[in-house]
Amino acid sequence: MSGIDSSTAKSYLDFSGLGELRAKAAQDQDKALKETSQQFEALFIQMMMKAMREATMKDEEHEDSARETFEGLFDREVSVQMSKRNALGVADFMERAVKQQQPMTTQQVLDQRLRQNGSGLPLRTPEKSMPLQAPPSIPMPLPQQPKIWPLQDKGLMPLRSSS
């Protein structure tokens, strides 16, 4: 029995295994997502196998409920083992699709940038100094200040007499 992996829920119908999966999701979402997508693939494979069995011609002499039960259990176990081996790739597809829908944490964004750039981002980018312009060859004339006239001279303000 060394070929059978019993670390995950044995089947998507194993309710105690689903409870354990929920507890794992609180601790490690990526691992729980992988297991959930494998269980989805197992369900998909079993439904596909059931549809294929129904599509074939049946020998009504040898059909009984025990045989149908055995075939159902067999299909369930085969589908779980096929999904663990990633037979169709549905689990990987589902895992990628769900991860793309999840918002990224700050740490995940930084890790992704580190993988893309090969080094960390500097906290402060060095400022580029502006080049000095050469002084003009001819001096610029200073603007002339307008002449300021006192208000008394213009007759706008009456002069006060000091008495």
Secondary structure, DSSP 8 states (H G I E B T S, - for coil): -TTS--SS-SSTT-HHHHHHHHHHHHH-HHHHHHHHHHHHHHHHHHHHHHHHHHHS---TTS--HHHHHHHHHHHHHHHHHHHHTTSSSHHHHHHHHHHHHS---HHHHHHHHHHHHSS---SS------------SS------------HHHHTSS------
